[in-house]
Amino acid sequence: GLVGEIISRGDFAIDIGR
């Protein structure tokens, strides 16, 4: 998200936040 963060897990990333 714009005010979230990128969490890298293995071969993919998750964009979390609002």
N, CA, C, O and CB atoms as a CASP TS submission, in Angstrom:
PFRMAT TS
TARGET T0000
AUTHOR 0000-0000-0000
METHOD Language model
MODEL 1
PARENT N/A
ATOM      1  N   GLY     1       0.808  -1.185   0.000  1.00  0.00           N
ATOM      2  CA  GLY     1       0.000   0.000   0.000  1.00  0.00           C
ATOM      3  C   GLY     1       0.860   1.261   0.000  1.00  0.00           C
ATOM      4  O   GLY     1       2.077   1.189   0.173  1.00  0.00           O
ATOM      5  N   LEU     2       0.235   2.396  -0.192  1.00  0.00           N
ATOM      6  CA  LEU     2       0.972   3.648  -0.218  1.00  0.00           C
ATOM      7  C   LEU     2       1.614   3.926   1.139  1.00  0.00           C
ATOM      8  O   LEU     2       2.729   4.444   1.211  1.00  0.00           O
ATOM      9  CB  LEU     2       0.049   4.802  -0.618  1.00  0.00           C
ATOM     10  N   VAL     3       0.904   3.579   2.215  1.00  0.00           N
ATOM     11  CA  VAL     3       1.447   3.798   3.547  1.00  0.00           C
ATOM     12  C   VAL     3       1.696   2.459   4.224  1.00  0.00           C
ATOM     13  O   VAL     3       1.752   2.350   5.449  1.00  0.00           O
ATOM     14  CB  VAL     3       0.495   4.668   4.393  1.00  0.00           C
ATOM     15  N   GLY     4       1.844   1.435   3.369  1.00  0.00           N
ATOM     16  CA  GLY     4       2.072   0.100   3.916  1.00  0.00           C
ATOM     17  C   GLY     4       3.522  -0.302   3.748  1.00  0.00           C
ATOM     18  O   GLY     4       4.427   0.517   3.909  1.00  0.00           O
ATOM     19  N   GLU     5       3.739  -1.564   3.425  1.00  0.00           N
ATOM     20  CA  GLU     5       5.095  -2.042   3.263  1.00  0.00           C
ATOM     21  C   GLU     5       5.092  -3.301   2.399  1.00  0.00           C
ATOM     22  O   GLU     5       4.060  -3.953   2.236  1.00  0.00           O
ATOM     23  CB  GLU     5       5.745  -2.317   4.634  1.00  0.00           C
ATOM     24  N   ILE     6       6.243  -3.627   1.855  1.00  0.00           N
ATOM     25  CA  ILE     6       6.374  -4.823   1.041  1.00  0.00           C
ATOM     26  C   ILE     6       7.043  -5.919   1.866  1.00  0.00           C
ATOM     27  O   ILE     6       8.154  -5.746   2.366  1.00  0.00           O
ATOM     28  CB  ILE     6       7.180  -4.529  -0.250  1.00  0.00           C
ATOM     29  N   ILE     7       6.351  -7.046   1.999  1.00  0.00           N
ATOM     30  CA  ILE     7       6.910  -8.173   2.724  1.00  0.00           C
ATOM     31  C   ILE     7       7.285  -9.268   1.729  1.00  0.00           C
ATOM     32  O   ILE     7       6.430  -9.799   1.019  1.00  0.00           O
ATOM     33  CB  ILE     7       5.907  -8.703   3.785  1.00  0.00           C
ATOM     34  N   SER     8       8.555  -9.593   1.689  1.00  0.00           N
ATOM     35  CA  SER     8       9.019 -10.615   0.755  1.00  0.00           C
ATOM     36  C   SER     8       8.982 -11.970   1.432  1.00  0.00           C
ATOM     37  O   SER     8       9.541 -12.162   2.512  1.00  0.00           O
ATOM     38  CB  SER     8      10.443 -10.299   0.246  1.00  0.00           C
ATOM     39  N   ARG     9       8.319 -12.897   0.782  1.00  0.00           N
ATOM     40  CA  ARG     9       8.217 -14.256   1.297  1.00  0.00           C
ATOM     41  C   ARG     9       8.527 -15.237   0.175  1.00  0.00           C
ATOM     42  O   ARG     9       7.672 -15.521  -0.664  1.00  0.00           O
ATOM     43  CB  ARG     9       6.808 -14.523   1.892  1.00  0.00           C
ATOM     44  N   GLY    10       9.734 -15.747   0.162  1.00  0.00           N
ATOM     45  CA  GLY    10      10.088 -16.699  -0.876  1.00  0.00           C
ATOM     46  C   GLY    10      10.228 -16.011  -2.227  1.00  0.00           C
ATOM     47  O   GLY    10      11.023 -15.085  -2.391  1.00  0.00           O
ATOM     48  N   ASP    11       9.434 -16.485  -3.196  1.00  0.00           N
ATOM     49  CA  ASP    11       9.541 -15.957  -4.555  1.00  0.00           C
ATOM     50  C   ASP    11       8.445 -14.950  -4.863  1.00  0.00           C
ATOM     51  O   ASP    11       8.217 -14.607  -6.023  1.00  0.00           O
ATOM     52  CB  ASP    11       9.491 -17.089  -5.560  1.00  0.00           C
ATOM     53  N   PHE    12       7.760 -14.471  -3.815  1.00  0.00           N
ATOM     54  CA  PHE    12       6.707 -13.497  -4.080  1.00  0.00           C
ATOM     55  C   PHE    12       6.714 -12.422  -3.002  1.00  0.00           C
ATOM     56  O   PHE    12       7.328 -12.591  -1.949  1.00  0.00           O
ATOM     57  CB  PHE    12       5.327 -14.186  -4.149  1.00  0.00           C
ATOM     58  N   ALA    13       6.041 -11.337  -3.268  1.00  0.00           N
ATOM     59  CA  ALA    13       5.974 -10.236  -2.316  1.00  0.00           C
ATOM     60  C   ALA    13       4.526  -9.822  -2.116  1.00  0.00           C
ATOM     61  O   ALA    13       3.712  -9.896  -3.037  1.00  0.00           O
ATOM     62  CB  ALA    13       6.820  -9.040  -2.797  1.00  0.00           C
ATOM     63  N   ILE    14       4.214  -9.385  -0.905  1.00  0.00           N
ATOM     64  CA  ILE    14       2.853  -8.948  -0.604  1.00  0.00           C
ATOM     65  C   ILE    14       2.875  -7.470  -0.202  1.00  0.00           C
ATOM     66  O   ILE    14       3.590  -7.069   0.716  1.00  0.00           O
ATOM     67  CB  ILE    14       2.224  -9.821   0.528  1.00  0.00           C
ATOM     68  N   ASP    15       2.085  -6.685  -0.904  1.00  0.00           N
ATOM     69  CA  ASP    15       1.966  -5.273  -0.592  1.00  0.00           C
ATOM     70  C   ASP    15       0.817  -5.090   0.390  1.00  0.00           C
ATOM     71  O   ASP    15      -0.350  -5.248   0.032  1.00  0.00           O
ATOM     72  CB  ASP    15       1.744  -4.430  -1.878  1.00  0.00           C
ATOM     73  N   ILE    16       1.163  -4.749   1.648  1.00  0.00           N
ATOM     74  CA  ILE    16       0.121  -4.580   2.652  1.00  0.00           C
ATOM     75  C   ILE    16       0.021  -3.120   3.078  1.00  0.00           C
ATOM     76  O   ILE    16       0.983  -2.362   2.952  1.00  0.00           O
ATOM     77  CB  ILE    16       0.396  -5.473   3.868  1.00  0.00           C
ATOM     78  N   GLY    17      -1.124  -2.739   3.572  1.00  0.00           N
ATOM     79  CA  GLY    17      -1.330  -1.368   4.001  1.00  0.00           C
ATOM     80  C   GLY    17      -2.510  -0.730   3.287  1.00  0.00           C
ATOM     81  O   GLY    17      -3.083  -1.320   2.370  1.00  0.00           O
ATOM     82  N   ARG    18      -2.871   0.470   3.706  1.00  0.00           N
ATOM     83  CA  ARG    18      -4.014   1.147   3.119  1.00  0.00           C
ATOM     84  C   ARG    18      -3.555   2.156   2.069  1.00  0.00           C
ATOM     85  O   ARG    18      -4.383   2.831   1.457  1.00  0.00           O
ATOM     86  CB  ARG    18      -4.843   1.843   4.208  1.00  0.00           C
TER
END
